[in-house]
Amino acid sequence: MSSVAVIDYGMGNLHSIAKALQHAHSESTVIVTDNPKTILDSDRVVFPGVGAIRDCMNALAERDLVTVLTKAATSKPFLGICLGMQALVDESEENCGTACLGLIPGRVVRFAEGMTDAADQPLKIPHMGWNRVAPKAEHPLWHGIVPGSWFYFVHSYFARPAESRNVAATTDYPEPFASALVRENLFAVQFHPEKSQEAGLRLLANFLNWDPGR
């Protein structure tokens, strides 16, 4: 039986992601926690997040979780979601600049004002709703998910990794941006798999069955 720690740093409703993980793999034990020992003893870690990156990083520091997350993200299957993805790069331009965890080289930037779609209609910020995700390479977390499947997004900022090898998928709004990142045992998505119906549940199930060492 696999244990999954969902990081609780006091930001966002974690009930939906915990419930989705349990539904995706009923034999897993899902624990919502901010306890460092519980996190490090778990088999897998999920790092979700909503809100502002500075508040996120401050909350992690207050709970002594920065080192814990860094260790977990380099030692076991690790999934970042939304703000939990953005926090993995070096820095974010949000809040006039915020240092992040530095696990994947790159920075987080805001969508530009005045964007328009192919019909010259204005695009709103935040990018909110369903959009297609295009995997850039084969990966166990894409198993059984048709390329171009729809996932649910809510964000005004996006990650811009320094190296293309860390881009696991892109989404157009209107230009392609990195909607998933990868590095060894770490995988992260800008969209919300727990809100993305069948494709999202399949991605979570894939994560719960993923063995990065294989």
C-alpha positions as CSV (number, residue, x, y, z in Angstrom):
1,M,0.0,0.0,0.0
2,S,1.4,3.4,-1.1
3,S,1.3,6.5,1.1
4,V,0.8,9.9,-0.4
5,A,1.5,13.1,1.5
6,V,-0.5,16.2,0.3
7,I,1.4,19.2,1.5
8,D,-0.7,21.5,3.7
9,Y,0.8,24.9,4.2
10,G,-2.4,26.7,5.0
11,M,-3.3,27.9,1.5
12,G,-6.3,26.5,-0.5
13,N,-8.9,23.8,-0.1
14,L,-7.0,20.5,-0.2
15,H,-10.1,18.4,0.1
16,S,-10.7,18.1,-3.7
17,I,-7.2,17.0,-4.5
18,A,-7.1,14.5,-1.6
19,K,-10.5,13.1,-2.7
20,A,-9.4,12.9,-6.3
21,L,-6.2,11.0,-5.4
22,Q,-8.1,8.5,-3.3
23,H,-10.6,8.0,-6.1
24,A,-7.8,7.6,-8.7
25,H,-6.2,4.8,-6.6
26,S,-8.3,3.5,-3.8
27,E,-5.5,1.4,-2.3
28,S,-3.3,4.4,-1.6
29,T,-3.3,6.1,1.8
30,V,-3.7,9.8,1.2
31,I,-2.5,12.1,4.1
32,V,-3.0,15.9,4.1
33,T,-0.1,17.1,6.3
34,D,2.5,19.7,7.2
35,N,4.5,17.4,9.4
36,P,8.0,17.1,8.1
37,K,8.5,13.5,9.2
38,T,5.2,12.3,7.7
39,I,6.2,14.0,4.4
40,L,9.6,12.4,4.3
41,D,8.3,9.0,5.4
42,S,5.7,9.0,2.6
43,D,6.1,7.1,-0.6
44,R,5.0,10.0,-2.8
45,V,4.4,13.7,-2.4
46,V,1.8,16.0,-3.9
47,F,2.4,19.8,-3.7
48,P,-0.7,21.7,-4.7
49,G,-1.2,25.5,-4.3
50,V,-3.3,28.5,-5.1
51,G,-2.9,32.2,-4.4
52,A,0.3,34.4,-4.4
53,I,3.8,33.0,-4.6
54,R,5.2,35.2,-1.8
55,D,2.5,34.0,0.6
56,C,3.3,30.4,-0.4
57,M,7.0,30.7,0.1
58,N,6.5,32.5,3.5
59,A,4.1,29.8,4.6
60,L,6.6,27.1,3.7
61,A,9.3,28.8,5.6
62,E,7.2,29.3,8.7
63,R,6.4,25.6,8.7
64,D,10.1,24.6,8.1
65,L,9.1,22.9,4.9
66,V,11.5,24.4,2.4
67,T,14.3,21.9,3.1
68,V,11.7,19.1,3.5
69,L,10.2,19.8,0.0
70,T,13.6,20.0,-1.6
71,K,14.6,16.7,-0.2
72,A,11.3,15.0,-1.1
73,A,11.5,16.4,-4.7
74,T,14.9,14.8,-5.2
75,S,14.2,11.5,-3.6
76,K,10.7,10.2,-4.4
77,P,7.8,10.6,-6.9
78,F,6.8,14.3,-6.6
79,L,3.9,16.1,-8.2
80,G,3.5,19.9,-8.2
81,I,0.1,21.4,-9.1
82,C,-0.6,25.0,-10.2
83,L,1.2,27.3,-7.7
84,G,3.0,24.1,-6.6
85,M,4.5,24.0,-10.1
86,Q,5.5,27.6,-10.2
87,A,7.2,27.4,-6.8
88,L,9.6,24.8,-8.2
89,V,11.6,27.2,-10.4
90,D,14.2,29.8,-9.4
91,E,12.1,32.9,-9.1
92,S,8.8,34.6,-9.9
93,E,8.2,38.1,-11.1
94,E,5.0,38.2,-9.0
95,N,5.0,40.5,-6.0
96,C,7.9,42.5,-7.6
97,G,10.1,39.3,-7.5
98,T,10.0,36.3,-5.2
99,A,12.7,33.6,-4.8
100,C,11.3,30.1,-5.2
101,L,12.7,26.6,-4.5
102,G,15.1,26.5,-7.4
103,L,14.5,22.8,-8.3
104,I,14.1,23.6,-12.0
105,P,16.0,26.4,-13.7
106,G,13.7,29.2,-14.9
107,R,11.3,31.9,-13.8
108,V,7.6,32.6,-13.6
109,V,6.2,35.5,-15.6
110,R,2.8,37.1,-16.1
111,F,0.6,36.8,-19.2
112,A,0.9,40.0,-21.2
113,E,-1.9,42.5,-21.3
114,G,-3.8,43.0,-24.5
115,M,-3.5,39.4,-25.8
116,T,-6.0,38.3,-28.5
117,D,-6.9,35.0,-30.0
118,A,-6.9,33.9,-33.7
119,A,-10.2,35.8,-34.3
120,D,-8.7,38.9,-32.8
121,Q,-10.9,38.6,-29.7
122,P,-9.4,39.7,-26.4
123,L,-8.1,37.0,-24.0
124,K,-8.7,37.5,-20.3
125,I,-6.3,37.3,-17.5
126,P,-6.4,35.1,-15.5
127,H,-6.4,32.3,-18.0
128,M,-9.4,30.4,-16.6
129,G,-11.3,27.4,-17.9
130,W,-10.6,24.4,-20.2
131,N,-7.7,24.3,-22.6
132,R,-5.8,21.7,-24.5
133,V,-2.5,20.2,-23.3
134,A,0.1,18.9,-25.8
135,P,2.7,16.6,-24.4
136,K,6.2,17.2,-25.7
137,A,7.6,13.7,-25.2
138,E,6.5,10.3,-23.9
139,H,6.3,10.0,-20.1
140,P,4.5,7.6,-17.8
141,L,2.2,10.3,-16.5
142,W,0.7,10.7,-20.1
143,H,-0.1,7.0,-20.4
144,G,-3.7,6.6,-21.7
145,I,-4.2,10.4,-22.2
146,V,-4.8,11.4,-25.7
147,P,-2.5,14.3,-26.8
148,G,-4.5,17.5,-26.9
149,S,-6.8,16.5,-24.1
150,W,-8.6,19.2,-22.2
151,F,-7.6,20.2,-18.7
152,Y,-8.8,22.9,-16.4
153,F,-6.7,26.0,-15.7
154,V,-6.9,29.0,-13.4
155,H,-3.7,31.2,-13.4
156,S,-2.3,34.6,-14.3
157,Y,1.3,33.6,-14.2
158,F,3.2,30.7,-15.9
159,A,6.6,29.1,-15.7
160,R,9.2,29.8,-18.3
161,P,11.9,27.1,-17.8
162,A,15.5,27.9,-18.8
163,E,15.9,24.5,-20.6
164,S,13.5,22.9,-23.1
165,R,14.2,19.4,-21.8
166,N,12.2,20.4,-18.6
167,V,9.1,21.1,-20.7
168,A,6.7,18.1,-20.5
169,A,3.8,19.8,-22.2
170,T,2.6,23.1,-23.7
171,T,-0.7,24.9,-24.0
172,D,-1.6,27.8,-26.2
173,Y,-2.8,31.2,-24.7
174,P,-2.4,32.5,-27.4
175,E,1.3,31.5,-27.7
176,P,2.6,28.2,-26.3
177,F,3.5,28.2,-22.6
178,A,4.9,25.4,-20.5
179,S,1.8,23.7,-18.9
180,A,3.8,20.8,-17.5
181,L,7.4,20.4,-16.3
182,V,9.6,17.4,-15.7
183,R,12.9,16.5,-14.1
184,E,13.8,13.0,-13.1
185,N,11.4,12.0,-10.3
186,L,9.6,15.4,-10.3
187,F,6.6,16.2,-12.5
188,A,4.5,19.4,-12.3
189,V,1.4,20.7,-14.0
190,Q,0.0,24.2,-14.3
191,F,-3.6,22.9,-14.6
192,H,-5.8,21.3,-12.0
193,P,-6.0,17.5,-12.6
194,E,-8.5,17.2,-9.7
195,K,-10.9,19.5,-11.7
196,S,-10.1,18.0,-15.1
197,Q,-12.5,15.0,-15.1
198,E,-11.4,11.8,-16.8
199,A,-8.1,13.0,-18.1
200,G,-7.1,14.5,-14.8
201,L,-8.0,11.4,-12.8
202,R,-6.0,9.3,-15.3
203,L,-3.0,11.6,-14.7
204,L,-3.3,11.2,-11.0
205,A,-3.6,7.4,-11.3
206,N,-0.5,7.4,-13.5
207,F,1.4,9.4,-10.8
208,L,0.3,7.0,-8.1
209,N,1.6,4.1,-10.2
210,W,4.8,5.9,-11.4
211,D,8.2,4.4,-10.6
212,P,10.8,6.9,-11.8
213,G,13.5,4.3,-11.4
214,R,12.1,2.0,-14.1
